Amino acid sequence: EKFLYKNKKQSMYFTFNTFKKDSKQKIKLNVEKLKSIIFDFDDVENSKKDLKILMKCFPNYFYILNTSDLKYQICYKFENDASIDFDEFEKIHFTLSNYFKSDKNICSIEKLSRFPKSINKKNGNQINKTILERMISNKRFKLS
């Protein structure tokens, strides 16, 4: 399965969701299967607290990334491919993101995650290295 992408600045991204075999663009129409849900916490004042609230409600996360100072992504990998309408899934993701105060821009199914140890040079000259904080490889989130 194709899961690695890089942009023109050589930042590396990945996804657990499956894109159609010959797709060349990371657009919603090219997503074939849903395999995970990701929450992105960017509010430096509250992200750590909001992340802990989410983890308390849903403790079976797969990994946590520190994407820059006090900014985090947390991934929940599904036990099985999600057999849910993609638009419906995005609505649920948006609702959960709103409730847990995570970034709603990541709620679209074609979104990618920054690869651990890759460089995050997003805002001007600030350069941050993405760090894999924690990973629990035997955990899967049951979607039923």
Secondary structure, DSSP 8 states (H G I E B T S, - for coil): ---EEE-TT--EEE-SSEE-TT--S--GGGEEEEEEEEEEE--TTTHHHHHHHHHHH----SEEEEEETTEEEEEEEEEEEE-S-HHHHHHHHHHHHHHTT--GGG-STT--EE-TT-EE--STT--EE-EEEEE-TT--B---
